[in-house]
């Protein structure tokens, strides 16, 4: 009995230690740390533009600003004659945008100083322009598409779409794709503006197509997902999704379609085969952002979810200040969020086999949707539960301040020490009772000592189980804490 009890205790120690280390290694693959936040007004435009060094932001209070990606400091800030609801586009040494009525102008600013280089009259745009090395293309909500010289704003060609345009243009393989709300996707020649082909996607388009490897995909408001050849517009496949879709696609590996009611569909791009569906339980505010490992989704209730792309399981969920102005943006190691009206918030991603920050915009040179943020107050509520640092562990949907990496690691450590001490003390009591049983001559006394030893043996096992459970939780919490603190900015 003595050997069996001690062998069981040793097995529990080894199994719990191995399990805790394995769970931590498998689950805690990276961490987000709050890098900076910038207050830029009461309401931002619909897109954030970012590259390796800068973030370009426009507000509905007529401001344009360039922030340094490293620390969020303002490189320059300028004021226009009207709001810039569609946001800005960054392209090399230039920043482009379209101001709303009554000014209604397509303009170019110098990236170095924010000074105006040129401007031309134009209508209000839903999204920022897209640019090549020599040209800039923009679409007005009314359907006018214009291509101008990047050097001086001189008009090169114009095209009038047959319906409103409430999505970003896409430049790909010498084409300008124009999604419209009139059951039409139109491909224009980027050099001349001539119509190359047209496609009827069975409904209005509110999002930009996704392009990969010569194939493209678009999603209509009614849920018709169409795969087509980019060069000819020939349909290669079609499927129907349940719900209504005012958000663009994400992907393409996998293809992501986020319904307005918060259901996220993941599909295999080539066959359009459904992979999984996840009901996130809130109205969807912006298109999902993804790479091959993580999917970022912002919802109308103020939450941002990081999901595992292969099965849709939660990696992390944060409660953030709504409303979200733009989709989540990922640039380098930075995860950028436009939230709470006029705030831009940047997190850094550390660790993991592959950083979520390596995702490329799914719409070529078009602005990619992006969103995220951290602890600000919401009207009528206390401070939002957004931590300065958040561990992302596969299978856990908690931010750090919601358990595991704060004061609770001390509780689990104390529980492990107390449980171990109790197990050792009970083991000694059991040994003493067993020794007394062996030397006792009276039958009744021998039976009493035997019962005491057996009872203490059961208590030893229970104490070791409790101790090793605390040990597993303590190891997990301490390693998760170290993974964030040990990798400073």
PyMOL commands that set and color helices and strands:
alter all, ss='L'
color gray80, all
select helices_A, chain A and resi 2-27+356-358+400-402+408-439+443-485
alter helices_A, ss='H'
color red, helices_A
select strands_A, chain A and resi 28-39+49-50+54-58+63-68+74-79+88-91+94-98+105-110+116-121+130-131+135-139+144-149+155-160+170-172+175-179+185-189+195-199+210-212+215-219+224-229+235-240+255-258+263-267+274-279+289-290+294-298+303-308+314-319+329-331+334-339+343-350+389-393
alter strands_A, ss='S'
color yellow, strands_A
deselect
rebuild
show_as cartoon
